[in-house]
Amino acid sequence: MAESLQINTLAALDEQYVLLIKQIKSLLNKNDHLITNLANLTAALKQTFSKISWVGFYLFDGEKLFLGPFQGKVACTEIKIGSGVCGTAAQKKQTIIVSDVNKFDGHIACDVDSKSEIVVPVFKDGKLFGVLDLDSTDFDSFNETDKKYLEELSDYLSKEII
């Protein structure tokens, strides 16, 4: 696939994800370096959805999460398991949607402009690989549709790319 995306901002959210995922499956290649694939995935998400102010991976090193490929402002470089939205999603091994980060106990404000967030754990062979973190400067930006398709992307990564 050429390094360009088809984006239909007029389509319903689920239709935008279906189009994106189809393209992601052509863009990512198991034979490419993992960092290359993660970087292209973050770029594709940021390019597709204007509601995303920051998107990236925090990778698990066996003890903590450390900053991986991302798109957006500079970010926190490491997060303890159980801390903030990312660390909590990693600890609970489940996706967390936060409509207002100011109401999330222990939120880590890497970007003071961030208002809402979704964090999706990524696994490899049943073990935590890291988390996919998406932020928005608007409240209530992420919902169950985002969760469904981001979890599908996470599953694709774990089975086909990582």
RODO-2510 file (C-alpha; in nm, 4 decimals, decimal comma):
residues 162
     n   res          X          Y          Z
     1     m     0,0000     0,0000     0,0000
     2     a     0,1194     0,3506    -0,0704
     3     e     0,1854     0,5557     0,2391
     4     s    -0,1407     0,7454     0,2161
     5     l    -0,4803     0,6852     0,3675
     6     q    -0,8317     0,7153     0,2383
     7     i    -1,0308     0,9039     0,5000
     8     n    -1,4036     0,9708     0,4910
     9     t    -1,4805     1,2231     0,7648
    10     l    -1,8477     1,2284     0,6600
    11     a    -1,8958     0,8579     0,7330
    12     a    -2,0288     0,7237     1,0623
    13     l    -1,7617     0,6452     1,3215
    14     d    -1,7863     0,2697     1,2761
    15     e    -1,7547     0,3071     0,8979
    16     q    -1,4428     0,5210     0,9456
    17     y    -1,2897     0,2466     1,1618
    18     v    -1,3793    -0,0277     0,9126
    19     l    -1,2074     0,1682     0,6348
    20     l    -0,9061     0,2408     0,8559
    21     i    -0,8624    -0,1186     0,9731
    22     k    -0,8764    -0,2474     0,6165
    23     q    -0,5955    -0,0058     0,5266
    24     i    -0,3961    -0,0814     0,8438
    25     k    -0,3901    -0,4490     0,7472
    26     s    -0,2265    -0,3489     0,4189
    27     l     0,0032    -0,0861     0,5726
    28     l     0,1517    -0,2935     0,8539
    29     n     0,3854    -0,5771     0,7666
    30     k     0,5175    -0,8418     1,0062
    31     n     0,8501    -0,8296     0,8187
    32     d     0,8963    -0,4602     0,9013
    33     h     1,0539    -0,3541     1,2291
    34     l     0,8046    -0,3471     1,5159
    35     i     0,8753     0,0211     1,5865
    36     t     0,7983     0,1005     1,2218
    37     n     0,4614    -0,0737     1,2470
    38     l     0,3680     0,0921     1,5755
    39     a     0,4721     0,4332     1,4418
    40     n     0,2626     0,3930     1,1277
    41     l    -0,0373     0,2761     1,3296
    42     t    -0,0227     0,5833     1,5551
    43     a     0,0141     0,8105     1,2532
    44     a    -0,2827     0,6469     1,0795
    45     l    -0,5048     0,6900     1,3849
    46     k    -0,4036     1,0546     1,4340
    47     q    -0,4490     1,1293     1,0644
    48     t    -0,7918     0,9631     1,0500
    49     f    -0,9600     1,1086     1,3583
    50     s    -0,9453     1,4823     1,4242
    51     k    -1,0694     1,4254     1,7799
    52     i    -0,7334     1,2676     1,8713
    53     s    -0,4838     1,5145     2,0164
    54     w    -0,2301     1,2479     2,1186
    55     v    -0,1952     0,8803     2,0343
    56     g     0,0803     0,6410     2,1191
    57     f     0,2058     0,3257     2,2759
    58     y     0,3453     0,2700     2,6209
    59     l     0,5387    -0,0566     2,6140
    60     f     0,5771    -0,2912     2,9103
    61     d     0,9318    -0,3831     3,0115
    62     g     0,8305    -0,6279     3,2831
    63     e     0,8144    -0,3614     3,5534
    64     k     0,6723    -0,0389     3,4115
    65     l     0,5370     0,1187     3,0936
    66     f     0,7792     0,3242     2,8863
    67     l     0,7029     0,5637     2,6027
    68     g     0,6978     0,4092     2,2572
    69     p     0,6015     0,5445     1,9146
    70     f     0,3494     0,8282     1,9329
    71     q     0,1973     1,1286     1,7562
    72     g     0,1373     1,4517     1,9454
    73     k     0,3013     1,6647     2,2111
    74     v     0,5982     1,5401     2,4122
    75     a     0,4852     1,2901     2,6732
    76     c     0,5629     1,1217     3,0027
    77     t     0,8463     0,8766     2,9504
    78     e     0,7463     0,6099     3,2003
    79     i     0,4375     0,5111     3,3943
    80     k     0,4136     0,2732     3,6897
    81     i     0,1693    -0,0153     3,6626
    82     g    -0,1457     0,0915     3,8470
    83     s    -0,0763     0,4657     3,8006
    84     g    -0,2883     0,6921     3,5846
    85     v    -0,5205     0,5665     3,3129
    86     c    -0,2452     0,3784     3,1265
    87     g    -0,1076     0,2055     3,4330
    88     t    -0,4574     0,1179     3,5549
    89     a    -0,5591    -0,0291     3,2174
    90     a    -0,2363    -0,2319     3,2194
    91     q    -0,2963    -0,3531     3,5750
    92     k    -0,6621    -0,4426     3,5154
    93     k    -0,5871    -0,5790     3,1663
    94     q    -0,8928    -0,4060     3,0272
    95     t    -0,9812    -0,1035     2,8173
    96     i    -1,0624     0,2113     3,0105
    97     i    -1,2650     0,5011     2,8685
    98     v    -1,2412     0,8276     3,0624
    99     s    -1,4869     1,0988     2,9572
   100     d    -1,3290     1,3583     3,1887
   101     v    -0,9688     1,2963     3,2957
   102     n    -1,0070     1,5484     3,5788
   103     k    -1,2477     1,3041     3,7453
   104     f    -1,0129     1,0037     3,7170
   105     d    -0,8411     0,9519     4,0499
   106     g    -0,4657     0,9536     3,9959
   107     h    -0,4746     1,0822     3,6388
   108     i    -0,1257     1,1703     3,5152
   109     a    -0,1436     1,5021     3,3312
   110     c     0,1293     1,4632     3,0694
   111     d    -0,0675     1,7171     2,8630
   112     v    -0,2731     1,9673     3,0623
   113     d    -0,4961     2,0217     2,7566
   114     s    -0,6120     1,6583     2,7559
   115     k    -0,9768     1,6245     2,8577
   116     s    -1,0710     1,2646     2,7729
   117     e    -0,8852     0,9415     2,7081
   118     i    -0,9135     0,5780     2,6073
   119     v    -0,6460     0,3208     2,6851
   120     v    -0,6428    -0,0274     2,5308
   121     p    -0,4093    -0,2976     2,6616
   122     v    -0,2118    -0,4921     2,4015
   123     f    -0,1139    -0,8523     2,4713
   124     k     0,1216    -1,1033     2,3126
   125     d     0,0703    -1,4703     2,3950
   126     g    -0,1531    -1,3706     2,6859
   127     k     0,1089    -1,1427     2,8432
   128     l     0,0997    -0,7642     2,8601
   129     f     0,2955    -0,6077     2,5734
   130     g     0,1869    -0,2489     2,6415
   131     v    -0,1035    -0,0119     2,5999
   132     l    -0,2416     0,1984     2,3173
   133     d    -0,3295     0,5419     2,4578
   134     l    -0,5488     0,8011     2,2844
   135     d    -0,6192     1,1489     2,4240
   136     s    -0,8487     1,4299     2,3168
   137     t    -0,8680     1,7972     2,4075
   138     d    -1,2482     1,7574     2,4189
   139     f    -1,4579     1,5905     2,6884
   140     d    -1,6450     1,2665     2,6048
   141     s    -1,4485     1,2020     2,2849
   142     f    -1,4337     0,8230     2,3097
   143     n    -1,7107     0,5668     2,3346
   144     e    -1,7956     0,1982     2,2951
   145     t    -1,7508     0,2196     1,9170
   146     d    -1,3930     0,3397     1,9650
   147     k    -1,3396     0,0645     2,2230
   148     k    -1,4679    -0,2074     1,9886
   149     y    -1,2464    -0,1121     1,6956
   150     l    -0,9373    -0,0190     1,8968
   151     e    -0,9585    -0,3582     2,0687
   152     e    -0,9863    -0,5143     1,7223
   153     l    -0,6693    -0,3294     1,6207
   154     s    -0,4978    -0,4432     1,9409
   155     d    -0,5981    -0,8024     1,8681
   156     y    -0,4691    -0,7735     1,5105
   157     l    -0,1372    -0,6393     1,6389
   158     s    -0,0963    -0,9213     1,8889
   159     k    -0,1807    -1,1973     1,6419
   160     e    -0,0226    -1,0685     1,3203
   161     i     0,2450    -0,8057     1,3913
   162     i     0,4102    -0,8293     1,7333
***
